[in-house]
Amino acid sequence: MTDGGALQMSDRDSGGGFFGFIEAILAIIGALTVMGIAAVAISVFAWEMELRRSEQQEAVAGEPPAAPTA
């Protein structure tokens, strides 16, 4: 007999076992991959900003003083 509103869980709803373990490992690998891609993008952006800053400093320091023309 079944209850009127009772939910019955099947084996598929348990979420455990070997496939649950594989799913958890893949989720961790996916999260680490996303974090790694974000870290690389941030470091490239920071390197680009530092390069632009150093180029600007070299351009300012490398300019000869303006001599008056007669």
mmCIF file of the N, C-alpha and C atoms, coordinates in Angstrom:
data_MODEL
# 
_entry.id   MODEL 
# 
loop_
_atom_site.group_PDB 
_atom_site.id 
_atom_site.type_symbol 
_atom_site.label_atom_id 
_atom_site.label_alt_id 
_atom_site.label_comp_id 
_atom_site.label_asym_id 
_atom_site.label_entity_id 
_atom_site.label_seq_id 
_atom_site.pdbx_PDB_ins_code 
_atom_site.Cartn_x 
_atom_site.Cartn_y 
_atom_site.Cartn_z 
_atom_site.occupancy 
_atom_site.B_iso_or_equiv 
_atom_site.pdbx_formal_charge 
_atom_site.auth_seq_id 
_atom_site.auth_comp_id 
_atom_site.auth_asym_id 
_atom_site.auth_atom_id 
_atom_site.pdbx_PDB_model_num 
ATOM 1   N N  . MET A 1 1  ? 0.838  -1.181 0.000   1.00 0.00 ? 1  MET A N  1 
ATOM 2   C CA . MET A 1 1  ? 0.000  0.000  0.000   1.00 0.00 ? 1  MET A CA 1 
ATOM 3   C C  . MET A 1 1  ? 0.880  1.240  0.000   1.00 0.00 ? 1  MET A C  1 
ATOM 4   N N  . THR A 1 2  ? 0.368  2.267  -0.603  1.00 0.00 ? 2  THR A N  1 
ATOM 5   C CA . THR A 1 2  ? 1.111  3.514  -0.627  1.00 0.00 ? 2  THR A CA 1 
ATOM 6   C C  . THR A 1 2  ? 0.329  4.564  0.119   1.00 0.00 ? 2  THR A C  1 
ATOM 7   N N  . ASP A 1 3  ? 1.078  5.438  0.793   1.00 0.00 ? 3  ASP A N  1 
ATOM 8   C CA . ASP A 1 3  ? 0.447  6.568  1.455   1.00 0.00 ? 3  ASP A CA 1 
ATOM 9   C C  . ASP A 1 3  ? 0.032  7.580  0.400   1.00 0.00 ? 3  ASP A C  1 
ATOM 10  N N  . GLY A 1 4  ? -0.949 8.373  0.704   1.00 0.00 ? 4  GLY A N  1 
ATOM 11  C CA . GLY A 1 4  ? -1.462 9.334  -0.259  1.00 0.00 ? 4  GLY A CA 1 
ATOM 12  C C  . GLY A 1 4  ? -0.421 10.334 -0.721  1.00 0.00 ? 4  GLY A C  1 
ATOM 13  N N  . GLY A 1 5  ? 0.288  10.988 0.192   1.00 0.00 ? 5  GLY A N  1 
ATOM 14  C CA . GLY A 1 5  ? 1.232  12.033 -0.207  1.00 0.00 ? 5  GLY A CA 1 
ATOM 15  C C  . GLY A 1 5  ? 2.672  11.711 0.102   1.00 0.00 ? 5  GLY A C  1 
ATOM 16  N N  . ALA A 1 6  ? 2.984  10.505 0.438   1.00 0.00 ? 6  ALA A N  1 
ATOM 17  C CA . ALA A 1 6  ? 4.351  10.150 0.815   1.00 0.00 ? 6  ALA A CA 1 
ATOM 18  C C  . ALA A 1 6  ? 5.236  10.053 -0.424  1.00 0.00 ? 6  ALA A C  1 
ATOM 19  N N  . LEU A 1 7  ? 6.460  10.559 -0.291  1.00 0.00 ? 7  LEU A N  1 
ATOM 20  C CA . LEU A 1 7  ? 7.432  10.467 -1.375  1.00 0.00 ? 7  LEU A CA 1 
ATOM 21  C C  . LEU A 1 7  ? 8.242  9.200  -1.204  1.00 0.00 ? 7  LEU A C  1 
ATOM 22  N N  . GLN A 1 8  ? 8.440  8.511  -2.289  1.00 0.00 ? 8  GLN A N  1 
ATOM 23  C CA . GLN A 1 8  ? 9.270  7.315  -2.243  1.00 0.00 ? 8  GLN A CA 1 
ATOM 24  C C  . GLN A 1 8  ? 10.569 7.610  -2.965  1.00 0.00 ? 8  GLN A C  1 
ATOM 25  N N  . MET A 1 9  ? 11.683 7.322  -2.304  1.00 0.00 ? 9  MET A N  1 
ATOM 26  C CA . MET A 1 9  ? 12.980 7.549  -2.907  1.00 0.00 ? 9  MET A CA 1 
ATOM 27  C C  . MET A 1 9  ? 13.394 6.308  -3.669  1.00 0.00 ? 9  MET A C  1 
ATOM 28  N N  . SER A 1 10 ? 13.927 6.520  -4.860  1.00 0.00 ? 10 SER A N  1 
ATOM 29  C CA . SER A 1 10 ? 14.438 5.394  -5.623  1.00 0.00 ? 10 SER A CA 1 
ATOM 30  C C  . SER A 1 10 ? 15.941 5.291  -5.395  1.00 0.00 ? 10 SER A C  1 
ATOM 31  N N  . ASP A 1 11 ? 16.556 4.283  -5.981  1.00 0.00 ? 11 ASP A N  1 
ATOM 32  C CA . ASP A 1 11 ? 18.000 4.123  -5.873  1.00 0.00 ? 11 ASP A CA 1 
ATOM 33  C C  . ASP A 1 11 ? 18.737 5.265  -6.557  1.00 0.00 ? 11 ASP A C  1 
ATOM 34  N N  . ARG A 1 12 ? 18.131 5.865  -7.551  1.00 0.00 ? 12 ARG A N  1 
ATOM 35  C CA . ARG A 1 12 ? 18.773 6.955  -8.280  1.00 0.00 ? 12 ARG A CA 1 
ATOM 36  C C  . ARG A 1 12 ? 18.877 8.211  -7.444  1.00 0.00 ? 12 ARG A C  1 
ATOM 37  N N  . ASP A 1 13 ? 18.052 8.376  -6.445  1.00 0.00 ? 13 ASP A N  1 
ATOM 38  C CA . ASP A 1 13 ? 18.055 9.570  -5.624  1.00 0.00 ? 13 ASP A CA 1 
ATOM 39  C C  . ASP A 1 13 ? 19.093 9.525  -4.505  1.00 0.00 ? 13 ASP A C  1 
ATOM 40  N N  . SER A 1 14 ? 19.731 8.396  -4.291  1.00 0.00 ? 14 SER A N  1 
ATOM 41  C CA . SER A 1 14 ? 20.646 8.277  -3.164  1.00 0.00 ? 14 SER A CA 1 
ATOM 42  C C  . SER A 1 14 ? 21.895 9.138  -3.361  1.00 0.00 ? 14 SER A C  1 
ATOM 43  N N  . GLY A 1 15 ? 22.410 9.253  -4.591  1.00 0.00 ? 15 GLY A N  1 
ATOM 44  C CA . GLY A 1 15 ? 23.539 10.114 -4.874  1.00 0.00 ? 15 GLY A CA 1 
ATOM 45  C C  . GLY A 1 15 ? 24.866 9.611  -4.351  1.00 0.00 ? 15 GLY A C  1 
ATOM 46  N N  . GLY A 1 16 ? 24.930 8.462  -3.785  1.00 0.00 ? 16 GLY A N  1 
ATOM 47  C CA . GLY A 1 16 ? 26.185 7.952  -3.247  1.00 0.00 ? 16 GLY A CA 1 
ATOM 48  C C  . GLY A 1 16 ? 26.831 6.970  -4.187  1.00 0.00 ? 16 GLY A C  1 
ATOM 49  N N  . GLY A 1 17 ? 27.793 6.270  -3.667  1.00 0.00 ? 17 GLY A N  1 
ATOM 50  C CA . GLY A 1 17 ? 28.438 5.235  -4.445  1.00 0.00 ? 17 GLY A CA 1 
ATOM 51  C C  . GLY A 1 17 ? 29.549 5.749  -5.333  1.00 0.00 ? 17 GLY A C  1 
ATOM 52  N N  . PHE A 1 18 ? 29.954 4.892  -6.243  1.00 0.00 ? 18 PHE A N  1 
ATOM 53  C CA . PHE A 1 18 ? 31.088 5.166  -7.110  1.00 0.00 ? 18 PHE A CA 1 
ATOM 54  C C  . PHE A 1 18 ? 30.840 6.374  -8.013  1.00 0.00 ? 18 PHE A C  1 
ATOM 55  N N  . PHE A 1 19 ? 29.645 6.442  -8.608  1.00 0.00 ? 19 PHE A N  1 
ATOM 56  C CA . PHE A 1 19 ? 29.358 7.540  -9.533  1.00 0.00 ? 19 PHE A CA 1 
ATOM 57  C C  . PHE A 1 19 ? 29.226 8.871  -8.798  1.00 0.00 ? 19 PHE A C  1 
ATOM 58  N N  . GLY A 1 20 ? 28.758 8.831  -7.575  1.00 0.00 ? 20 GLY A N  1 
ATOM 59  C CA . GLY A 1 20 ? 28.733 10.052 -6.767  1.00 0.00 ? 20 GLY A CA 1 
ATOM 60  C C  . GLY A 1 20 ? 30.135 10.549 -6.471  1.00 0.00 ? 20 GLY A C  1 
ATOM 61  N N  . PHE A 1 21 ? 31.033 9.624  -6.212  1.00 0.00 ? 21 PHE A N  1 
ATOM 62  C CA . PHE A 1 21 ? 32.437 9.973  -5.977  1.00 0.00 ? 21 PHE A CA 1 
ATOM 63  C C  . PHE A 1 21 ? 33.066 10.580 -7.228  1.00 0.00 ? 21 PHE A C  1 
ATOM 64  N N  . ILE A 1 22 ? 32.813 9.953  -8.379  1.00 0.00 ? 22 ILE A N  1 
ATOM 65  C CA . ILE A 1 22 ? 33.340 10.472 -9.647  1.00 0.00 ? 22 ILE A CA 1 
ATOM 66  C C  . ILE A 1 22 ? 32.780 11.861 -9.919  1.00 0.00 ? 22 ILE A C  1 
ATOM 67  N N  . GLU A 1 23 ? 31.492 12.049 -9.656  1.00 0.00 ? 23 GLU A N  1 
ATOM 68  C CA . GLU A 1 23 ? 30.875 13.358 -9.869  1.00 0.00 ? 23 GLU A CA 1 
ATOM 69  C C  . GLU A 1 23 ? 31.500 14.417 -8.965  1.00 0.00 ? 23 GLU A C  1 
ATOM 70  N N  . ALA A 1 24 ? 31.781 14.060 -7.723  1.00 0.00 ? 24 ALA A N  1 
ATOM 71  C CA . ALA A 1 24 ? 32.406 15.007 -6.797  1.00 0.00 ? 24 ALA A CA 1 
ATOM 72  C C  . ALA A 1 24 ? 33.821 15.363 -7.253  1.00 0.00 ? 24 ALA A C  1 
ATOM 73  N N  . ILE A 1 25 ? 34.578 14.366 -7.703  1.00 0.00 ? 25 ILE A N  1 
ATOM 74  C CA . ILE A 1 25 ? 35.936 14.618 -8.196  1.00 0.00 ? 25 ILE A CA 1 
ATOM 75  C C  . ILE A 1 25 ? 35.894 15.539 -9.419  1.00 0.00 ? 25 ILE A C  1 
ATOM 76  N N  . LEU A 1 26 ? 34.974 15.286 -10.340 1.00 0.00 ? 26 LEU A N  1 
ATOM 77  C CA . LEU A 1 26 ? 34.864 16.128 -11.524 1.00 0.00 ? 26 LEU A CA 1 
ATOM 78  C C  . LEU A 1 26 ? 34.440 17.544 -11.169 1.00 0.00 ? 26 LEU A C  1 
ATOM 79  N N  . ALA A 1 27 ? 33.594 17.689 -10.161 1.00 0.00 ? 27 ALA A N  1 
ATOM 80  C CA . ALA A 1 27 ? 33.187 19.028 -9.721  1.00 0.00 ? 27 ALA A CA 1 
ATOM 81  C C  . ALA A 1 27 ? 34.376 19.781 -9.133  1.00 0.00 ? 27 ALA A C  1 
ATOM 82  N N  . ILE A 1 28 ? 35.203 19.098 -8.362  1.00 0.00 ? 28 ILE A N  1 
ATOM 83  C CA . ILE A 1 28 ? 36.397 19.725 -7.779  1.00 0.00 ? 28 ILE A CA 1 
ATOM 84  C C  . ILE A 1 28 ? 37.376 20.113 -8.883  1.00 0.00 ? 28 ILE A C  1 
ATOM 85  N N  . ILE A 1 29 ? 37.591 19.216 -9.839  1.00 0.00 ? 29 ILE A N  1 
ATOM 86  C CA . ILE A 1 29 ? 38.502 19.512 -10.951 1.00 0.00 ? 29 ILE A CA 1 
ATOM 87  C C  . ILE A 1 29 ? 37.978 20.701 -11.753 1.00 0.00 ? 29 ILE A C  1 
ATOM 88  N N  . GLY A 1 30 ? 36.687 20.747 -11.990 1.00 0.00 ? 30 GLY A N  1 
ATOM 89  C CA . GLY A 1 30 ? 36.100 21.869 -12.719 1.00 0.00 ? 30 GLY A CA 1 
ATOM 90  C C  . GLY A 1 30 ? 36.267 23.179 -11.978 1.00 0.00 ? 30 GLY A C  1 
ATOM 91  N N  . ALA A 1 31 ? 36.049 23.160 -10.671 1.00 0.00 ? 31 ALA A N  1 
ATOM 92  C CA . ALA A 1 31 ? 36.208 24.383 -9.875  1.00 0.00 ? 31 ALA A CA 1 
ATOM 93  C C  . ALA A 1 31 ? 37.661 24.844 -9.874  1.00 0.00 ? 31 ALA A C  1 
ATOM 94  N N  . LEU A 1 32 ? 38.588 23.914 -9.739  1.00 0.00 ? 32 LEU A N  1 
ATOM 95  C CA . LEU A 1 32 ? 40.006 24.274 -9.761  1.00 0.00 ? 32 LEU A CA 1 
ATOM 96  C C  . LEU A 1 32 ? 40.417 24.816 -11.132 1.00 0.00 ? 32 LEU A C  1 
ATOM 97  N N  . THR A 1 33 ? 39.847 24.255 -12.193 1.00 0.00 ? 33 THR A N  1 
ATOM 98  C CA . THR A 1 33 ? 40.154 24.737 -13.540 1.00 0.00 ? 33 THR A CA 1 
ATOM 99  C C  . THR A 1 33 ? 39.670 26.166 -13.718 1.00 0.00 ? 33 THR A C  1 
ATOM 100 N N  . VAL A 1 34 ? 38.454 26.443 -13.279 1.00 0.00 ? 34 VAL A N  1 
ATOM 101 C CA . VAL A 1 34 ? 37.917 27.799 -13.393 1.00 0.00 ? 34 VAL A CA 1 
ATOM 102 C C  . VAL A 1 34 ? 38.759 28.772 -12.569 1.00 0.00 ? 34 VAL A C  1 
ATOM 103 N N  . MET A 1 35 ? 39.136 28.364 -11.367 1.00 0.00 ? 35 MET A N  1 
ATOM 104 C CA . MET A 1 35 ? 39.972 29.227 -10.523 1.00 0.00 ? 35 MET A CA 1 
ATOM 105 C C  . MET A 1 35 ? 41.343 29.435 -11.165 1.00 0.00 ? 35 MET A C  1 
ATOM 106 N N  . GLY A 1 36 ? 41.892 28.411 -11.774 1.00 0.00 ? 36 GLY A N  1 
ATOM 107 C CA . GLY A 1 36 ? 43.189 28.538 -12.431 1.00 0.00 ? 36 GLY A CA 1 
ATOM 108 C C  . GLY A 1 36 ? 43.135 29.474 -13.614 1.00 0.00 ? 36 GLY A C  1 
ATOM 109 N N  . ILE A 1 37 ? 42.087 29.374 -14.415 1.00 0.00 ? 37 ILE A N  1 
ATOM 110 C CA . ILE A 1 37 ? 41.939 30.269 -15.566 1.00 0.00 ? 37 ILE A CA 1 
ATOM 111 C C  . ILE A 1 37 ? 41.782 31.708 -15.087 1.00 0.00 ? 37 ILE A C  1 
ATOM 112 N N  . ALA A 1 38 ? 41.008 31.911 -14.036 1.00 0.00 ? 38 ALA A N  1 
ATOM 113 C CA . ALA A 1 38 ? 40.829 33.263 -13.491 1.00 0.00 ? 38 ALA A CA 1 
ATOM 114 C C  . ALA A 1 38 ? 42.150 33.799 -12.950 1.00 0.00 ? 38 ALA A C  1 
ATOM 115 N N  . ALA A 1 39 ? 42.931 32.961 -12.283 1.00 0.00 ? 39 ALA A N  1 
ATOM 116 C CA . ALA A 1 39 ? 44.219 33.406 -11.740 1.00 0.00 ? 39 ALA A CA 1 
ATOM 117 C C  . ALA A 1 39 ? 45.179 33.790 -12.857 1.00 0.00 ? 39 ALA A C  1 
ATOM 118 N N  . VAL A 1 40 ? 45.201 33.025 -13.931 1.00 0.00 ? 40 VAL A N  1 
ATOM 119 C CA . VAL A 1 40 ? 46.077 33.350 -15.061 1.00 0.00 ? 40 VAL A CA 1 
ATOM 120 C C  . VAL A 1 40 ? 45.642 34.663 -15.705 1.00 0.00 ? 40 VAL A C  1 
ATOM 121 N N  . ALA A 1 41 ? 44.340 34.833 -15.882 1.00 0.00 ? 41 ALA A N  1 
ATOM 122 C CA . ALA A 1 41 ? 43.845 36.069 -16.489 1.00 0.00 ? 41 ALA A CA 1 
ATOM 123 C C  . ALA A 1 41 ? 44.186 37.286 -15.628 1.00 0.00 ? 41 ALA A C  1 
ATOM 124 N N  . ILE A 1 42 ? 44.035 37.155 -14.326 1.00 0.00 ? 42 ILE A N  1 
ATOM 125 C CA . ILE A 1 42 ? 44.346 38.265 -13.419 1.00 0.00 ? 42 ILE A CA 1 
ATOM 126 C C  . ILE A 1 42 ? 45.845 38.575 -13.436 1.00 0.00 ? 42 ILE A C  1 
ATOM 127 N N  . SER A 1 43 ? 46.681 37.551 -13.458 1.00 0.00 ? 43 SER A N  1 
ATOM 128 C CA . SER A 1 43 ? 48.123 37.796 -13.465 1.00 0.00 ? 43 SER A CA 1 
ATOM 129 C C  . SER A 1 43 ? 48.571 38.423 -14.782 1.00 0.00 ? 43 SER A C  1 
ATOM 130 N N  . VAL A 1 44 ? 47.972 38.011 -15.900 1.00 0.00 ? 44 VAL A N  1 
ATOM 131 C CA . VAL A 1 44 ? 48.304 38.629 -17.186 1.00 0.00 ? 44 VAL A CA 1 
ATOM 132 C C  . VAL A 1 44 ? 47.874 40.091 -17.186 1.00 0.00 ? 44 VAL A C  1 
ATOM 133 N N  . PHE A 1 45 ? 46.706 40.377 -16.644 1.00 0.00 ? 45 PHE A N  1 
ATOM 134 C CA . PHE A 1 45 ? 46.233 41.761 -16.556 1.00 0.00 ? 45 PHE A CA 1 
ATOM 135 C C  . PHE A 1 45 ? 47.165 42.598 -15.685 1.00 0.00 ? 45 PHE A C  1 
ATOM 136 N N  . ALA A 1 46 ? 47.585 42.059 -14.541 1.00 0.00 ? 46 ALA A N  1 
ATOM 137 C CA . ALA A 1 46 ? 48.497 42.795 -13.658 1.00 0.00 ? 46 ALA A CA 1 
ATOM 138 C C  . ALA A 1 46 ? 49.844 43.013 -14.336 1.00 0.00 ? 46 ALA A C  1 
ATOM 139 N N  . TRP A 1 47 ? 50.341 42.018 -15.063 1.00 0.00 ? 47 TRP A N  1 
ATOM 140 C CA . TRP A 1 47 ? 51.602 42.154 -15.779 1.00 0.00 ? 47 TRP A CA 1 
ATOM 141 C C  . TRP A 1 47 ? 51.486 43.238 -16.850 1.00 0.00 ? 47 TRP A C  1 
ATOM 142 N N  . GLU A 1 48 ? 50.368 43.262 -17.560 1.00 0.00 ? 48 GLU A N  1 
ATOM 143 C CA . GLU A 1 48 ? 50.138 44.279 -18.584 1.00 0.00 ? 48 GLU A CA 1 
ATOM 144 C C  . GLU A 1 48 ? 50.120 45.676 -17.973 1.00 0.00 ? 48 GLU A C  1 
ATOM 145 N N  . MET A 1 49 ? 49.451 45.833 -16.848 1.00 0.00 ? 49 MET A N  1 
ATOM 146 C CA . MET A 1 49 ? 49.405 47.140 -16.190 1.00 0.00 ? 49 MET A CA 1 
ATOM 147 C C  . MET A 1 49 ? 50.791 47.571 -15.718 1.00 0.00 ? 49 MET A C  1 
ATOM 148 N N  . GLU A 1 50 ? 51.564 46.646 -15.182 1.00 0.00 ? 50 GLU A N  1 
ATOM 149 C CA . GLU A 1 50 ? 52.922 46.965 -14.736 1.00 0.00 ? 50 GLU A CA 1 
ATOM 150 C C  . GLU A 1 50 ? 53.805 47.333 -15.922 1.00 0.00 ? 50 GLU A C  1 
ATOM 151 N N  . LEU A 1 51 ? 53.648 46.642 -17.035 1.00 0.00 ? 51 LEU A N  1 
ATOM 152 C CA . LEU A 1 51 ? 54.414 46.952 -18.239 1.00 0.00 ? 51 LEU A CA 1 
ATOM 153 C C  . LEU A 1 51 ? 54.080 48.348 -18.747 1.00 0.00 ? 51 LEU A C  1 
ATOM 154 N N  . ARG A 1 52 ? 52.814 48.691 -18.777 1.00 0.00 ? 52 ARG A N  1 
ATOM 155 C CA . ARG A 1 52 ? 52.418 50.029 -19.217 1.00 0.00 ? 52 ARG A CA 1 
ATOM 156 C C  . ARG A 1 52 ? 52.974 51.099 -18.275 1.00 0.00 ? 52 ARG A C  1 
ATOM 157 N N  . ARG A 1 53 ? 52.936 50.833 -16.981 1.00 0.00 ? 53 ARG A N  1 
ATOM 158 C CA . ARG A 1 53 ? 53.452 51.796 -16.013 1.00 0.00 ? 53 ARG A CA 1 
ATOM 159 C C  . ARG A 1 53 ? 54.953 52.002 -16.210 1.00 0.00 ? 53 ARG A C  1 
ATOM 160 N N  . SER A 1 54 ? 55.700 50.928 -16.402 1.00 0.00 ? 54 SER A N  1 
ATOM 161 C CA . SER A 1 54 ? 57.144 51.062 -16.579 1.00 0.00 ? 54 SER A CA 1 
ATOM 162 C C  . SER A 1 54 ? 57.478 51.748 -17.900 1.00 0.00 ? 54 SER A C  1 
ATOM 163 N N  . GLU A 1 55 ? 56.696 51.484 -18.954 1.00 0.00 ? 55 GLU A N  1 
ATOM 164 C CA . GLU A 1 55 ? 56.920 52.166 -20.220 1.00 0.00 ? 55 GLU A CA 1 
ATOM 165 C C  . GLU A 1 55 ? 56.670 53.665 -20.085 1.00 0.00 ? 55 GLU A C  1 
ATOM 166 N N  . GLN A 1 56 ? 55.654 54.030 -19.327 1.00 0.00 ? 56 GLN A N  1 
ATOM 167 C CA . GLN A 1 56 ? 55.381 55.455 -19.126 1.00 0.00 ? 56 GLN A CA 1 
ATOM 168 C C  . GLN A 1 56 ? 56.508 56.115 -18.337 1.00 0.00 ? 56 GLN A C  1 
ATOM 169 N N  . GLN A 1 57 ? 57.024 55.425 -17.318 1.00 0.00 ? 57 GLN A N  1 
ATOM 170 C CA . GLN A 1 57 ? 58.117 55.987 -16.524 1.00 0.00 ? 57 GLN A CA 1 
ATOM 171 C C  . GLN A 1 57 ? 59.375 56.131 -17.365 1.00 0.00 ? 57 GLN A C  1 
ATOM 172 N N  . GLU A 1 58 ? 59.658 55.170 -18.230 1.00 0.00 ? 58 GLU A N  1 
ATOM 173 C CA . GLU A 1 58 ? 60.827 55.259 -19.097 1.00 0.00 ? 58 GLU A CA 1 
ATOM 174 C C  . GLU A 1 58 ? 60.668 56.385 -20.107 1.00 0.00 ? 58 GLU A C  1 
ATOM 175 N N  . ALA A 1 59 ? 59.466 56.592 -20.607 1.00 0.00 ? 59 ALA A N  1 
ATOM 176 C CA . ALA A 1 59 ? 59.232 57.661 -21.586 1.00 0.00 ? 59 ALA A CA 1 
ATOM 177 C C  . ALA A 1 59 ? 59.433 59.026 -20.938 1.00 0.00 ? 59 ALA A C  1 
ATOM 178 N N  . VAL A 1 60 ? 58.973 59.182 -19.692 1.00 0.00 ? 60 VAL A N  1 
ATOM 179 C CA . VAL A 1 60 ? 59.138 60.458 -19.000 1.00 0.00 ? 60 VAL A CA 1 
ATOM 180 C C  . VAL A 1 60 ? 60.598 60.684 -18.646 1.00 0.00 ? 60 VAL A C  1 
ATOM 181 N N  . ALA A 1 61 ? 61.277 59.657 -18.176 1.00 0.00 ? 61 ALA A N  1 
ATOM 182 C CA . ALA A 1 61 ? 62.685 59.801 -17.773 1.00 0.00 ? 61 ALA A CA 1 
ATOM 183 C C  . ALA A 1 61 ? 63.607 59.925 -18.984 1.00 0.00 ? 61 ALA A C  1 
ATOM 184 N N  . GLY A 1 62 ? 63.231 59.376 -20.127 1.00 0.00 ? 62 GLY A N  1 
ATOM 185 C CA . GLY A 1 62 ? 64.098 59.378 -21.303 1.00 0.00 ? 62 GLY A CA 1 
ATOM 186 C C  . GLY A 1 62 ? 63.978 60.620 -22.155 1.00 0.00 ? 62 GLY A C  1 
ATOM 187 N N  . GLU A 1 63 ? 63.020 61.476 -21.878 1.00 0.00 ? 63 GLU A N  1 
ATOM 188 C CA . GLU A 1 63 ? 62.868 62.690 -22.693 1.00 0.00 ? 63 GLU A CA 1 
ATOM 189 C C  . GLU A 1 63 ? 63.989 63.676 -22.370 1.00 0.00 ? 63 GLU A C  1 
ATOM 190 N N  . PRO A 1 64 ? 64.632 64.201 -23.393 1.00 0.00 ? 64 PRO A N  1 
ATOM 191 C CA . PRO A 1 64 ? 65.671 65.202 -23.120 1.00 0.00 ? 64 PRO A CA 1 
ATOM 192 C C  . PRO A 1 64 ? 65.013 66.528 -22.702 1.00 0.00 ? 64 PRO A C  1 
ATOM 193 N N  . PRO A 1 65 ? 65.692 67.306 -21.910 1.00 0.00 ? 65 PRO A N  1 
ATOM 194 C CA . PRO A 1 65 ? 65.098 68.584 -21.516 1.00 0.00 ? 65 PRO A CA 1 
ATOM 195 C C  . PRO A 1 65 ? 64.903 69.469 -22.742 1.00 0.00 ? 65 PRO A C  1 
ATOM 196 N N  . ALA A 1 66 ? 63.837 70.211 -22.725 1.00 0.00 ? 66 ALA A N  1 
ATOM 197 C CA . ALA A 1 66 ? 63.527 71.082 -23.856 1.00 0.00 ? 66 ALA A CA 1 
ATOM 198 C C  . ALA A 1 66 ? 64.473 72.275 -23.864 1.00 0.00 ? 66 ALA A C  1 
ATOM 199 N N  . ALA A 1 67 ? 65.215 72.427 -24.953 1.00 0.00 ? 67 ALA A N  1 
ATOM 200 C CA . ALA A 1 67 ? 66.147 73.565 -25.079 1.00 0.00 ? 67 ALA A CA 1 
ATOM 201 C C  . ALA A 1 67 ? 65.452 74.666 -25.876 1.00 0.00 ? 67 ALA A C  1 
ATOM 202 N N  . PRO A 1 68 ? 65.602 75.878 -25.443 1.00 0.00 ? 68 PRO A N  1 
ATOM 203 C CA . PRO A 1 68 ? 64.965 76.971 -26.191 1.00 0.00 ? 68 PRO A CA 1 
ATOM 204 C C  . PRO A 1 68 ? 65.617 77.128 -27.558 1.00 0.00 ? 68 PRO A C  1 
ATOM 205 N N  . THR A 1 69 ? 64.803 77.366 -28.534 1.00 0.00 ? 69 THR A N  1 
ATOM 206 C CA . THR A 1 69 ? 65.332 77.564 -29.891 1.00 0.00 ? 69 THR A CA 1 
ATOM 207 C C  . THR A 1 69 ? 65.401 79.052 -30.196 1.00 0.00 ? 69 THR A C  1 
ATOM 208 N N  . ALA A 1 70 ? 66.435 79.462 -30.916 1.00 0.00 ? 70 ALA A N  1 
ATOM 209 C CA . ALA A 1 70 ? 66.630 80.886 -31.175 1.00 0.00 ? 70 ALA A CA 1 
ATOM 210 C C  . ALA A 1 70 ? 66.111 81.296 -32.516 1.00 0.00 ? 70 ALA A C  1 
# 
